[in-house]
Amino acid sequence: MYIQSYQITNLWKYDLPNAWRLVYTIETGEVTVMNIILEWFDHKDYEKRFRY
């Protein structure tokens, strides 16, 4: 879903306090490195999205 929707080449997850999750990607350019937050979820919504 993310790869097709955002045309990204990598996808990362970061565990936040209180069981929240952050989904992000890292993009690089000639001079820059940019971290792009795609979505953040509470634990319940994260499980729904990734079918756990």
mmCIF entry with sequence, helices, sheets and N, C-alpha, C, O atoms, coordinates in Angstrom:
data_MODEL
# 
_entry.id   MODEL 
# 
_entity.id                         1 
_entity.type                       polymer 
_entity.pdbx_number_of_molecules   1 
# 
_entity_poly.entity_id                      1 
_entity_poly.type                           'polypeptide(L)' 
_entity_poly.nstd_linkage                   no 
_entity_poly.nstd_monomer                   no 
_entity_poly.pdbx_seq_one_letter_code       MYIQSYQITNLWKYDLPNAWRLVYTIETGEVTVMNIILEWFDHKDYEKRFRY 
_entity_poly.pdbx_seq_one_letter_code_can   MYIQSYQITNLWKYDLPNAWRLVYTIETGEVTVMNIILEWFDHKDYEKRFRY 
_entity_poly.pdbx_strand_id                 A 
# 
loop_
_entity_poly_seq.entity_id 
_entity_poly_seq.num 
_entity_poly_seq.mon_id 
_entity_poly_seq.hetero 
1 1  MET n 
1 2  TYR n 
1 3  ILE n 
1 4  GLN n 
1 5  SER n 
1 6  TYR n 
1 7  GLN n 
1 8  ILE n 
1 9  THR n 
1 10 ASN n 
1 11 LEU n 
1 12 TRP n 
1 13 LYS n 
1 14 TYR n 
1 15 ASP n 
1 16 LEU n 
1 17 PRO n 
1 18 ASN n 
1 19 ALA n 
1 20 TRP n 
1 21 ARG n 
1 22 LEU n 
1 23 VAL n 
1 24 TYR n 
1 25 THR n 
1 26 ILE n 
1 27 GLU n 
1 28 THR n 
1 29 GLY n 
1 30 GLU n 
1 31 VAL n 
1 32 THR n 
1 33 VAL n 
1 34 MET n 
1 35 ASN n 
1 36 ILE n 
1 37 ILE n 
1 38 LEU n 
1 39 GLU n 
1 40 TRP n 
1 41 PHE n 
1 42 ASP n 
1 43 HIS n 
1 44 LYS n 
1 45 ASP n 
1 46 TYR n 
1 47 GLU n 
1 48 LYS n 
1 49 ARG n 
1 50 PHE n 
1 51 ARG n 
1 52 TYR n 
# 
_struct_asym.id          A 
_struct_asym.entity_id   1 
# 
loop_
_struct_conf.conf_type_id 
_struct_conf.id 
_struct_conf.pdbx_PDB_helix_id 
_struct_conf.beg_label_comp_id 
_struct_conf.beg_label_asym_id 
_struct_conf.beg_label_seq_id 
_struct_conf.pdbx_beg_PDB_ins_code 
_struct_conf.end_label_comp_id 
_struct_conf.end_label_asym_id 
_struct_conf.end_label_seq_id 
_struct_conf.pdbx_end_PDB_ins_code 
_struct_conf.beg_auth_comp_id 
_struct_conf.beg_auth_asym_id 
_struct_conf.beg_auth_seq_id 
_struct_conf.end_auth_comp_id 
_struct_conf.end_auth_asym_id 
_struct_conf.end_auth_seq_id 
_struct_conf.pdbx_PDB_helix_class 
_struct_conf.details 
_struct_conf.pdbx_PDB_helix_length 
HELX_P HELX_P1 AA1 TYR A 2  ? TYR A 6  ? TYR A 2  TYR A 6  1 ? 5 
HELX_P HELX_P2 AA2 PRO A 17 ? ALA A 19 ? PRO A 17 ALA A 19 5 ? 3 
HELX_P HELX_P3 AA3 HIS A 43 ? ARG A 49 ? HIS A 43 ARG A 49 1 ? 7 
# 
_struct_conf_type.id          HELX_P 
_struct_conf_type.criteria    ? 
_struct_conf_type.reference   ? 
# 
_struct_sheet.id               AA1 
_struct_sheet.type             ? 
_struct_sheet.number_strands   3 
_struct_sheet.details          ? 
# 
loop_
_struct_sheet_order.sheet_id 
_struct_sheet_order.range_id_1 
_struct_sheet_order.range_id_2 
_struct_sheet_order.offset 
_struct_sheet_order.sense 
AA1 1 2 ? anti-parallel 
AA1 2 3 ? anti-parallel 
# 
loop_
_struct_sheet_range.sheet_id 
_struct_sheet_range.id 
_struct_sheet_range.beg_label_comp_id 
_struct_sheet_range.beg_label_asym_id 
_struct_sheet_range.beg_label_seq_id 
_struct_sheet_range.pdbx_beg_PDB_ins_code 
_struct_sheet_range.end_label_comp_id 
_struct_sheet_range.end_label_asym_id 
_struct_sheet_range.end_label_seq_id 
_struct_sheet_range.pdbx_end_PDB_ins_code 
_struct_sheet_range.beg_auth_comp_id 
_struct_sheet_range.beg_auth_asym_id 
_struct_sheet_range.beg_auth_seq_id 
_struct_sheet_range.end_auth_comp_id 
_struct_sheet_range.end_auth_asym_id 
_struct_sheet_range.end_auth_seq_id 
AA1 1 TRP A 12 ? ASP A 15 ? TRP A 12 ASP A 15 
AA1 2 ARG A 21 ? THR A 28 ? ARG A 21 THR A 28 
AA1 3 VAL A 33 ? PHE A 41 ? VAL A 33 PHE A 41 
# 
loop_
_atom_site.group_PDB 
_atom_site.id 
_atom_site.type_symbol 
_atom_site.label_atom_id 
_atom_site.label_alt_id 
_atom_site.label_comp_id 
_atom_site.label_asym_id 
_atom_site.label_entity_id 
_atom_site.label_seq_id 
_atom_site.pdbx_PDB_ins_code 
_atom_site.Cartn_x 
_atom_site.Cartn_y 
_atom_site.Cartn_z 
_atom_site.occupancy 
_atom_site.B_iso_or_equiv 
_atom_site.pdbx_formal_charge 
_atom_site.auth_seq_id 
_atom_site.auth_comp_id 
_atom_site.auth_asym_id 
_atom_site.auth_atom_id 
_atom_site.pdbx_PDB_model_num 
ATOM 1   N N  . MET A 1 1  ? 0.813  -1.196  0.000  1.00 0.00 ? 1  MET A N  1 
ATOM 2   C CA . MET A 1 1  ? 0.000  0.000   0.000  1.00 0.00 ? 1  MET A CA 1 
ATOM 3   C C  . MET A 1 1  ? 0.859  1.264   0.000  1.00 0.00 ? 1  MET A C  1 
ATOM 4   O O  . MET A 1 1  ? 0.661  2.137   -0.846 1.00 0.00 ? 1  MET A O  1 
ATOM 5   N N  . TYR A 1 2  ? 1.803  1.379   0.928  1.00 0.00 ? 2  TYR A N  1 
ATOM 6   C CA . TYR A 1 2  ? 2.636  2.588   1.005  1.00 0.00 ? 2  TYR A CA 1 
ATOM 7   C C  . TYR A 1 2  ? 3.544  2.713   -0.217 1.00 0.00 ? 2  TYR A C  1 
ATOM 8   O O  . TYR A 1 2  ? 3.705  3.800   -0.771 1.00 0.00 ? 2  TYR A O  1 
ATOM 9   N N  . ILE A 1 3  ? 4.123  1.614   -0.622 1.00 0.00 ? 3  ILE A N  1 
ATOM 10  C CA . ILE A 1 3  ? 5.046  1.659   -1.748 1.00 0.00 ? 3  ILE A CA 1 
ATOM 11  C C  . ILE A 1 3  ? 4.323  2.101   -3.010 1.00 0.00 ? 3  ILE A C  1 
ATOM 12  O O  . ILE A 1 3  ? 4.851  2.905   -3.777 1.00 0.00 ? 3  ILE A O  1 
ATOM 13  N N  . GLN A 1 4  ? 3.126  1.587   -3.232 1.00 0.00 ? 4  GLN A N  1 
ATOM 14  C CA . GLN A 1 4  ? 2.356  1.981   -4.411 1.00 0.00 ? 4  GLN A CA 1 
ATOM 15  C C  . GLN A 1 4  ? 1.803  3.392   -4.284 1.00 0.00 ? 4  GLN A C  1 
ATOM 16  O O  . GLN A 1 4  ? 1.848  4.164   -5.242 1.00 0.00 ? 4  GLN A O  1 
ATOM 17  N N  . SER A 1 5  ? 1.279  3.738   -3.109 1.00 0.00 ? 5  SER A N  1 
ATOM 18  C CA . SER A 1 5  ? 0.663  5.061   -2.925 1.00 0.00 ? 5  SER A CA 1 
ATOM 19  C C  . SER A 1 5  ? 1.676  6.196   -2.968 1.00 0.00 ? 5  SER A C  1 
ATOM 20  O O  . SER A 1 5  ? 1.426  7.236   -3.576 1.00 0.00 ? 5  SER A O  1 
ATOM 21  N N  . TYR A 1 6  ? 2.828  5.993   -2.316 1.00 0.00 ? 6  TYR A N  1 
ATOM 22  C CA . TYR A 1 6  ? 3.811  7.069   -2.183 1.00 0.00 ? 6  TYR A CA 1 
ATOM 23  C C  . TYR A 1 6  ? 5.048  6.865   -3.052 1.00 0.00 ? 6  TYR A C  1 
ATOM 24  O O  . TYR A 1 6  ? 5.933  7.721   -3.076 1.00 0.00 ? 6  TYR A O  1 
ATOM 25  N N  . GLN A 1 7  ? 5.123  5.745   -3.764 1.00 0.00 ? 7  GLN A N  1 
ATOM 26  C CA . GLN A 1 7  ? 6.266  5.410   -4.617 1.00 0.00 ? 7  GLN A CA 1 
ATOM 27  C C  . GLN A 1 7  ? 7.584  5.525   -3.852 1.00 0.00 ? 7  GLN A C  1 
ATOM 28  O O  . GLN A 1 7  ? 8.518  6.198   -4.289 1.00 0.00 ? 7  GLN A O  1 
ATOM 29  N N  . ILE A 1 8  ? 7.638  4.853   -2.699 1.00 0.00 ? 8  ILE A N  1 
ATOM 30  C CA . ILE A 1 8  ? 8.831  4.861   -1.863 1.00 0.00 ? 8  ILE A CA 1 
ATOM 31  C C  . ILE A 1 8  ? 9.611  3.564   -2.053 1.00 0.00 ? 8  ILE A C  1 
ATOM 32  O O  . ILE A 1 8  ? 9.085  2.577   -2.568 1.00 0.00 ? 8  ILE A O  1 
ATOM 33  N N  . THR A 1 9  ? 10.869 3.583   -1.631 1.00 0.00 ? 9  THR A N  1 
ATOM 34  C CA . THR A 1 9  ? 11.712 2.391   -1.757 1.00 0.00 ? 9  THR A CA 1 
ATOM 35  C C  . THR A 1 9  ? 12.055 1.774   -0.413 1.00 0.00 ? 9  THR A C  1 
ATOM 36  O O  . THR A 1 9  ? 12.683 0.716   -0.368 1.00 0.00 ? 9  THR A O  1 
ATOM 37  N N  . ASN A 1 10 ? 11.656 2.411   0.687  1.00 0.00 ? 10 ASN A N  1 
ATOM 38  C CA . ASN A 1 10 ? 11.905 1.854   2.014  1.00 0.00 ? 10 ASN A CA 1 
ATOM 39  C C  . ASN A 1 10 ? 10.800 2.295   2.960  1.00 0.00 ? 10 ASN A C  1 
ATOM 40  O O  . ASN A 1 10 ? 10.188 3.346   2.769  1.00 0.00 ? 10 ASN A O  1 
ATOM 41  N N  . LEU A 1 11 ? 10.551 1.488   3.979  1.00 0.00 ? 11 LEU A N  1 
ATOM 42  C CA . LEU A 1 11 ? 9.489  1.772   4.942  1.00 0.00 ? 11 LEU A CA 1 
ATOM 43  C C  . LEU A 1 11 ? 9.972  1.347   6.314  1.00 0.00 ? 11 LEU A C  1 
ATOM 44  O O  . LEU A 1 11 ? 10.489 0.243   6.482  1.00 0.00 ? 11 LEU A O  1 
ATOM 45  N N  . TRP A 1 12 ? 9.802  2.225   7.301  1.00 0.00 ? 12 TRP A N  1 
ATOM 46  C CA . TRP A 1 12 ? 10.283 1.970   8.657  1.00 0.00 ? 12 TRP A CA 1 
ATOM 47  C C  . TRP A 1 12 ? 9.154  2.175   9.656  1.00 0.00 ? 12 TRP A C  1 
ATOM 48  O O  . TRP A 1 12 ? 8.198  2.907   9.401  1.00 0.00 ? 12 TRP A O  1 
ATOM 49  N N  . LYS A 1 13 ? 9.289  1.507   10.806 1.00 0.00 ? 13 LYS A N  1 
ATOM 50  C CA . LYS A 1 13 ? 8.331  1.646   11.898 1.00 0.00 ? 13 LYS A CA 1 
ATOM 51  C C  . LYS A 1 13 ? 9.108  2.036   13.148 1.00 0.00 ? 13 LYS A C  1 
ATOM 52  O O  . LYS A 1 13 ? 10.177 1.490   13.423 1.00 0.00 ? 13 LYS A O  1 
ATOM 53  N N  . TYR A 1 14 ? 8.564  2.978   13.897 1.00 0.00 ? 14 TYR A N  1 
ATOM 54  C CA . TYR A 1 14 ? 9.175  3.390   15.154 1.00 0.00 ? 14 TYR A CA 1 
ATOM 55  C C  . TYR A 1 14 ? 8.129  3.238   16.257 1.00 0.00 ? 14 TYR A C  1 
ATOM 56  O O  . TYR A 1 14 ? 7.012  3.741   16.134 1.00 0.00 ? 14 TYR A O  1 
ATOM 57  N N  . ASP A 1 15 ? 8.493  2.543   17.331 1.00 0.00 ? 15 ASP A N  1 
ATOM 58  C CA . ASP A 1 15 ? 7.586  2.358   18.463 1.00 0.00 ? 15 ASP A CA 1 
ATOM 59  C C  . ASP A 1 15 ? 7.638  3.586   19.370 1.00 0.00 ? 15 ASP A C  1 
ATOM 60  O O  . ASP A 1 15 ? 8.687  3.928   19.915 1.00 0.00 ? 15 ASP A O  1 
ATOM 61  N N  . LEU A 1 16 ? 6.509  4.230   19.518 1.00 0.00 ? 16 LEU A N  1 
ATOM 62  C CA . LEU A 1 16 ? 6.374  5.406   20.380 1.00 0.00 ? 16 LEU A CA 1 
ATOM 63  C C  . LEU A 1 16 ? 5.847  4.974   21.748 1.00 0.00 ? 16 LEU A C  1 
ATOM 64  O O  . LEU A 1 16 ? 5.380  3.844   21.890 1.00 0.00 ? 16 LEU A O  1 
ATOM 65  N N  . PRO A 1 17 ? 5.910  5.844   22.759 1.00 0.00 ? 17 PRO A N  1 
ATOM 66  C CA . PRO A 1 17 ? 5.340  5.513   24.074 1.00 0.00 ? 17 PRO A CA 1 
ATOM 67  C C  . PRO A 1 17 ? 3.840  5.213   24.001 1.00 0.00 ? 17 PRO A C  1 
ATOM 68  O O  . PRO A 1 17 ? 3.151  5.647   23.078 1.00 0.00 ? 17 PRO A O  1 
ATOM 69  N N  . ASN A 1 18 ? 3.362  4.481   24.969 1.00 0.00 ? 18 ASN A N  1 
ATOM 70  C CA . ASN A 1 18 ? 1.942  4.141   25.114 1.00 0.00 ? 18 ASN A CA 1 
ATOM 71  C C  . ASN A 1 18 ? 1.399  3.352   23.923 1.00 0.00 ? 18 ASN A C  1 
ATOM 72  O O  . ASN A 1 18 ? 0.238  3.507   23.545 1.00 0.00 ? 18 ASN A O  1 
ATOM 73  N N  . ALA A 1 19 ? 2.243  2.510   23.338 1.00 0.00 ? 19 ALA A N  1 
ATOM 74  C CA . ALA A 1 19 ? 1.878  1.589   22.253 1.00 0.00 ? 19 ALA A CA 1 
ATOM 75  C C  . ALA A 1 19 ? 1.475  2.282   20.951 1.00 0.00 ? 19 ALA A C  1 
ATOM 76  O O  . ALA A 1 19 ? 0.765  1.685   20.141 1.00 0.00 ? 19 ALA A O  1 
ATOM 77  N N  . TRP A 1 20 ? 1.903  3.510   20.731 1.00 0.00 ? 20 TRP A N  1 
ATOM 78  C CA . TRP A 1 20 ? 1.673  4.175   19.445 1.00 0.00 ? 20 TRP A CA 1 
ATOM 79  C C  . TRP A 1 20 ? 2.790  3.769   18.485 1.00 0.00 ? 20 TRP A C  1 
ATOM 80  O O  . TRP A 1 20 ? 3.891  3.426   18.916 1.00 0.00 ? 20 TRP A O  1 
ATOM 81  N N  . ARG A 1 21 ? 2.506  3.810   17.196 1.00 0.00 ? 21 ARG A N  1 
ATOM 82  C CA . ARG A 1 21 ? 3.473  3.455   16.162 1.00 0.00 ? 21 ARG A CA 1 
ATOM 83  C C  . ARG A 1 21 ? 3.556  4.583   15.136 1.00 0.00 ? 21 ARG A C  1 
ATOM 84  O O  . ARG A 1 21 ? 2.564  5.240   14.820 1.00 0.00 ? 21 ARG A O  1 
ATOM 85  N N  . LEU A 1 22 ? 4.753  4.781   14.636 1.00 0.00 ? 22 LEU A N  1 
ATOM 86  C CA . LEU A 1 22 ? 5.003  5.782   13.605 1.00 0.00 ? 22 LEU A CA 1 
ATOM 87  C C  . LEU A 1 22 ? 5.548  5.054   12.378 1.00 0.00 ? 22 LEU A C  1 
ATOM 88  O O  . LEU A 1 22 ? 6.497  4.280   12.497 1.00 0.00 ? 22 LEU A O  1 
ATOM 89  N N  . VAL A 1 23 ? 4.974  5.282   11.222 1.00 0.00 ? 23 VAL A N  1 
ATOM 90  C CA . VAL A 1 23 ? 5.434  4.675   9.976  1.00 0.00 ? 23 VAL A CA 1 
ATOM 91  C C  . VAL A 1 23 ? 6.033  5.791   9.129  1.00 0.00 ? 23 VAL A C  1 
ATOM 92  O O  . VAL A 1 23 ? 5.394  6.815   8.886  1.00 0.00 ? 23 VAL A O  1 
ATOM 93  N N  . TYR A 1 24 ? 7.275  5.579   8.681  1.00 0.00 ? 24 TYR A N  1 
ATOM 94  C CA . TYR A 1 24 ? 7.957  6.645   7.954  1.00 0.00 ? 24 TYR A CA 1 
ATOM 95  C C  . TYR A 1 24 ? 8.877  6.071   6.888  1.00 0.00 ? 24 TYR A C  1 
ATOM 96  O O  . TYR A 1 24 ? 9.126  4.866   6.850  1.00 0.00 ? 24 TYR A O  1 
ATOM 97  N N  . THR A 1 25 ? 9.373  6.934   6.033  1.00 0.00 ? 25 THR A N  1 
ATOM 98  C CA . THR A 1 25 ? 10.345 6.574   5.014  1.00 0.00 ? 25 THR A CA 1 
ATOM 99  C C  . THR A 1 25 ? 11.485 7.585   5.050  1.00 0.00 ? 25 THR A C  1 
ATOM 100 O O  . THR A 1 25 ? 11.335 8.685   5.582  1.00 0.00 ? 25 THR A O  1 
ATOM 101 N N  . ILE A 1 26 ? 12.599 7.212   4.492  1.00 0.00 ? 26 ILE A N  1 
ATOM 102 C CA . ILE A 1 26 ? 13.762 8.098   4.404  1.00 0.00 ? 26 ILE A CA 1 
ATOM 103 C C  . ILE A 1 26 ? 14.083 8.275   2.923  1.00 0.00 ? 26 ILE A C  1 
ATOM 104 O O  . ILE A 1 26 ? 14.275 7.300   2.198  1.00 0.00 ? 26 ILE A O  1 
ATOM 105 N N  . GLU A 1 27 ? 14.139 9.513   2.493  1.00 0.00 ? 27 GLU A N  1 
ATOM 106 C CA . GLU A 1 27 ? 14.462 9.834   1.106  1.00 0.00 ? 27 GLU A CA 1 
ATOM 107 C C  . GLU A 1 27 ? 15.749 10.648  1.084  1.00 0.00 ? 27 GLU A C  1 
ATOM 108 O O  . GLU A 1 27 ? 16.008 11.441  1.989  1.00 0.00 ? 27 GLU A O  1 
ATOM 109 N N  . THR A 1 28 ? 16.538 10.451  0.061  1.00 0.00 ? 28 THR A N  1 
ATOM 110 C CA . THR A 1 28 ? 17.785 11.205  -0.072 1.00 0.00 ? 28 THR A CA 1 
ATOM 111 C C  . THR A 1 28 ? 17.813 11.921  -1.418 1.00 0.00 ? 28 THR A C  1 
ATOM 112 O O  . THR A 1 28 ? 17.237 11.471  -2.408 1.00 0.00 ? 28 THR A O  1 
ATOM 113 N N  . GLY A 1 29 ? 18.491 13.027  -1.408 1.00 0.00 ? 29 GLY A N  1 
ATOM 114 C CA . GLY A 1 29 ? 18.692 13.800  -2.634 1.00 0.00 ? 29 GLY A CA 1 
ATOM 115 C C  . GLY A 1 29 ? 20.176 14.041  -2.807 1.00 0.00 ? 29 GLY A C  1 
ATOM 116 O O  . GLY A 1 29 ? 21.000 13.425  -2.131 1.00 0.00 ? 29 GLY A O  1 
ATOM 117 N N  . GLU A 1 30 ? 20.504 14.915  -3.691 1.00 0.00 ? 30 GLU A N  1 
ATOM 118 C CA . GLU A 1 30 ? 21.914 15.203  -3.952 1.00 0.00 ? 30 GLU A CA 1 
ATOM 119 C C  . GLU A 1 30 ? 22.607 15.768  -2.713 1.00 0.00 ? 30 GLU A C  1 
ATOM 120 O O  . GLU A 1 30 ? 23.765 15.449  -2.444 1.00 0.00 ? 30 GLU A O  1 
ATOM 121 N N  . VAL A 1 31 ? 21.897 16.604  -1.965 1.00 0.00 ? 31 VAL A N  1 
ATOM 122 C CA . VAL A 1 31 ? 22.502 17.256  -0.807 1.00 0.00 ? 31 VAL A CA 1 
ATOM 123 C C  . VAL A 1 31 ? 21.728 16.973  0.479  1.00 0.00 ? 31 VAL A C  1 
ATOM 124 O O  . VAL A 1 31 ? 22.254 17.217  1.565  1.00 0.00 ? 31 VAL A O  1 
ATOM 125 N N  . THR A 1 32 ? 20.526 16.479  0.395  1.00 0.00 ? 32 THR A N  1 
ATOM 126 C CA . THR A 1 32 ? 19.664 16.361  1.572  1.00 0.00 ? 32 THR A CA 1 
ATOM 127 C C  . THR A 1 32 ? 19.294 14.916  1.891  1.00 0.00 ? 32 THR A C  1 
ATOM 128 O O  . THR A 1 32 ? 19.283 14.040  1.026  1.00 0.00 ? 32 THR A O  1 
ATOM 129 N N  . VAL A 1 33 ? 18.992 14.708  3.169  1.00 0.00 ? 33 VAL A N  1 
ATOM 130 C CA . VAL A 1 33 ? 18.377 13.468  3.647  1.00 0.00 ? 33 VAL A CA 1 
ATOM 131 C C  . VAL A 1 33 ? 17.107 13.899  4.360  1.00 0.00 ? 33 VAL A C  1 
ATOM 132 O O  . VAL A 1 33 ? 17.154 14.734  5.263  1.00 0.00 ? 33 VAL A O  1 
ATOM 133 N N  . MET A 1 34 ? 15.978 13.340  3.964  1.00 0.00 ? 34 MET A N  1 
ATOM 134 C CA . MET A 1 34 ? 14.701 13.779  4.509  1.00 0.00 ? 34 MET A CA 1 
ATOM 135 C C  . MET A 1 34 ? 13.955 12.590  5.093  1.00 0.00 ? 34 MET A C  1 
ATOM 136 O O  . MET A 1 34 ? 13.852 11.536  4.466  1.00 0.00 ? 34 MET A O  1 
ATOM 137 N N  . ASN A 1 35 ? 13.440 12.773  6.295  1.00 0.00 ? 35 ASN A N  1 
ATOM 138 C CA . ASN A 1 35 ? 12.607 11.781  6.956  1.00 0.00 ? 35 ASN A CA 1 
ATOM 139 C C  . ASN A 1 35 ? 11.159 12.221  6.775  1.00 0.00 ? 35 ASN A C  1 
ATOM 140 O O  . ASN A 1 35 ? 10.804 13.336  7.157  1.00 0.00 ? 35 ASN A O  1 
ATOM 141 N N  . ILE A 1 36 ? 10.317 11.367  6.199  1.00 0.00 ? 36 ILE A N  1 
ATOM 142 C CA . ILE A 1 36 ? 8.936  11.725  5.894  1.00 0.00 ? 36 ILE A CA 1 
ATOM 143 C C  . ILE A 1 36 ? 8.001  10.838  6.700  1.00 0.00 ? 36 ILE A C  1 
ATOM 144 O O  . ILE A 1 36 ? 7.997  9.619   6.528  1.00 0.00 ? 36 ILE A O  1 
ATOM 145 N N  . ILE A 1 37 ? 7.216  11.439  7.571  1.00 0.00 ? 37 ILE A N  1 
ATOM 146 C CA . ILE A 1 37 ? 6.237  10.696  8.367  1.00 0.00 ? 37 ILE A CA 1 
ATOM 147 C C  . ILE A 1 37 ? 5.020  10.435  7.491  1.00 0.00 ? 37 ILE A C  1 
ATOM 148 O O  . ILE A 1 37 ? 4.406  11.369  6.973  1.00 0.00 ? 37 ILE A O  1 
ATOM 149 N N  . LEU A 1 38 ? 4.678  9.172   7.330  1.00 0.00 ? 38 LEU A N  1 
ATOM 150 C CA . LEU A 1 38 ? 3.539  8.800   6.504  1.00 0.00 ? 38 LEU A CA 1 
ATOM 151 C C  . LEU A 1 38 ? 2.269  8.697   7.327  1.00 0.00 ? 38 LEU A C  1 
ATOM 152 O O  . LEU A 1 38 ? 1.229  9.211   6.916  1.00 0.00 ? 38 LEU A O  1 
ATOM 153 N N  . GLU A 1 39 ? 2.329  8.038   8.491  1.00 0.00 ? 39 GLU A N  1 
ATOM 154 C CA . GLU A 1 39 ? 1.161  7.889   9.361  1.00 0.00 ? 39 GLU A CA 1 
ATOM 155 C C  . GLU A 1 39 ? 1.626  7.577   10.772 1.00 0.00 ? 39 GLU A C  1 
ATOM 156 O O  . GLU A 1 39 ? 2.748  7.116   10.981 1.00 0.00 ? 39 GLU A O  1 
ATOM 157 N N  . TRP A 1 40 ? 0.750  7.835   11.744 1.00 0.00 ? 40 TRP A N  1 
ATOM 158 C CA . TRP A 1 40 ? 0.973  7.338   13.098 1.00 0.00 ? 40 TRP A CA 1 
ATOM 159 C C  . TRP A 1 40 ? -0.325 6.745   13.603 1.00 0.00 ? 40 TRP A C  1 
ATOM 160 O O  . TRP A 1 40 ? -1.414 7.207   13.262 1.00 0.00 ? 40 TRP A O  1 
ATOM 161 N N  . PHE A 1 41 ? -0.192 5.711   14.423 1.00 0.00 ? 41 PHE A N  1 
ATOM 162 C CA . PHE A 1 41 ? -1.333 4.922   14.847 1.00 0.00 ? 41 PHE A CA 1 
ATOM 163 C C  . PHE A 1 41 ? -1.270 4.623   16.335 1.00 0.00 ? 41 PHE A C  1 
ATOM 164 O O  . PHE A 1 41 ? -0.189 4.589   16.923 1.00 0.00 ? 41 PHE A O  1 
ATOM 165 N N  . ASP A 1 42 ? -2.427 4.407   16.944 1.00 0.00 ? 42 ASP A N  1 
ATOM 166 C CA . ASP A 1 42 ? -2.422 3.750   18.241 1.00 0.00 ? 42 ASP A CA 1 
ATOM 167 C C  . ASP A 1 42 ? -2.300 2.249   17.949 1.00 0.00 ? 42 ASP A C  1 
ATOM 168 O O  . ASP A 1 42 ? -2.381 1.831   16.794 1.00 0.00 ? 42 ASP A O  1 
ATOM 169 N N  . HIS A 1 43 ? -2.108 1.456   18.982 1.00 0.00 ? 43 HIS A N  1 
ATOM 170 C CA . HIS A 1 43 ? -1.838 0.035   18.798 1.00 0.00 ? 43 HIS A CA 1 
ATOM 171 C C  . HIS A 1 43 ? -2.981 -0.678  18.062 1.00 0.00 ? 43 HIS A C  1 
ATOM 172 O O  . HIS A 1 43 ? -2.731 -1.516  17.195 1.00 0.00 ? 43 HIS A O  1 
ATOM 173 N N  . LYS A 1 44 ? -4.200 -0.355  18.398 1.00 0.00 ? 44 LYS A N  1 
ATOM 174 C CA . LYS A 1 44 ? -5.374 -0.987  17.786 1.00 0.00 ? 44 LYS A CA 1 
ATOM 175 C C  . LYS A 1 44 ? -5.424 -0.725  16.277 1.00 0.00 ? 44 LYS A C  1 
ATOM 176 O O  . LYS A 1 44 ? -5.617 -1.654  15.492 1.00 0.00 ? 44 LYS A O  1 
ATOM 177 N N  . ASP A 1 45 ? -5.255 0.515   15.878 1.00 0.00 ? 45 ASP A N  1 
ATOM 178 C CA . ASP A 1 45 ? -5.298 0.860   14.452 1.00 0.00 ? 45 ASP A CA 1 
ATOM 179 C C  . ASP A 1 45 ? -4.098 0.296   13.692 1.00 0.00 ? 45 ASP A C  1 
ATOM 180 O O  . ASP A 1 45 ? -4.221 -0.081  12.527 1.00 0.00 ? 45 ASP A O  1 
ATOM 181 N N  . TYR A 1 46 ? -2.939 0.239   14.352 1.00 0.00 ? 46 TYR A N  1 
ATOM 182 C CA . TYR A 1 46 ? -1.756 -0.346  13.734 1.00 0.00 ? 46 TYR A CA 1 
ATOM 183 C C  . TYR A 1 46 ? -1.996 -1.826  13.429 1.00 0.00 ? 46 TYR A C  1 
ATOM 184 O O  . TYR A 1 46 ? -1.659 -2.301  12.344 1.00 0.00 ? 46 TYR A O  1 
ATOM 185 N N  . GLU A 1 47 ? -2.570 -2.544  14.374 1.00 0.00 ? 47 GLU A N  1 
ATOM 186 C CA . GLU A 1 47 ? -2.862 -3.961  14.166 1.00 0.00 ? 47 GLU A CA 1 
ATOM 187 C C  . GLU A 1 47 ? -3.855 -4.170  13.024 1.00 0.00 ? 47 GLU A C  1 
ATOM 188 O O  . GLU A 1 47 ? -3.718 -5.110  12.242 1.00 0.00 ? 47 GLU A O  1 
ATOM 189 N N  . LYS A 1 48 ? -4.849 -3.296  12.931 1.00 0.00 ? 48 LYS A N  1 
ATOM 190 C CA . LYS A 1 48 ? -5.814 -3.389  11.825 1.00 0.00 ? 48 LYS A CA 1 
ATOM 191 C C  . LYS A 1 48 ? -5.120 -3.171  10.479 1.00 0.00 ? 48 LYS A C  1 
ATOM 192 O O  . LYS A 1 48 ? -5.330 -3.931  9.534  1.00 0.00 ? 48 LYS A O  1 
ATOM 193 N N  . ARG A 1 49 ? -4.295 -2.127  10.402 1.00 0.00 ? 49 ARG A N  1 
ATOM 194 C CA . ARG A 1 49 ? -3.638 -1.761  9.133  1.00 0.00 ? 49 ARG A CA 1 
ATOM 195 C C  . ARG A 1 49 ? -2.725 -2.890  8.645  1.00 0.00 ? 49 ARG A C  1 
ATOM 196 O O  . ARG A 1 49 ? -2.708 -3.210  7.457  1.00 0.00 ? 49 ARG A O  1 
ATOM 197 N N  . PHE A 1 50 ? -1.966 -3.491  9.568  1.00 0.00 ? 50 PHE A N  1 
ATOM 198 C CA . PHE A 1 50 ? -0.982 -4.501  9.169  1.00 0.00 ? 50 PHE A CA 1 
ATOM 199 C C  . PHE A 1 50 ? -1.460 -5.931  9.428  1.00 0.00 ? 50 PHE A C  1 
ATOM 200 O O  . PHE A 1 50 ? -0.685 -6.883  9.342  1.00 0.00 ? 50 PHE A O  1 
ATOM 201 N N  . ARG A 1 51 ? -2.752 -6.064  9.749  1.00 0.00 ? 51 ARG A N  1 
ATOM 202 C CA . ARG A 1 51 ? -3.418 -7.361  9.895  1.00 0.00 ? 51 ARG A CA 1 
ATOM 203 C C  . ARG A 1 51 ? -2.721 -8.298  10.876 1.00 0.00 ? 51 ARG A C  1 
ATOM 204 O O  . ARG A 1 51 ? -2.442 -9.453  10.553 1.00 0.00 ? 51 ARG A O  1 
ATOM 205 N N  . TYR A 1 52 ? -2.445 -7.795  12.071 1.00 0.00 ? 52 TYR A N  1 
ATOM 206 C CA . TYR A 1 52 ? -1.878 -8.646  13.129 1.00 0.00 ? 52 TYR A CA 1 
ATOM 207 C C  . TYR A 1 52 ? -2.981 -9.307  13.892 1.00 0.00 ? 52 TYR A C  1 
ATOM 208 O O  . TYR A 1 52 ? -2.718 -10.065 14.825 1.00 0.00 ? 52 TYR A O  1 
# 
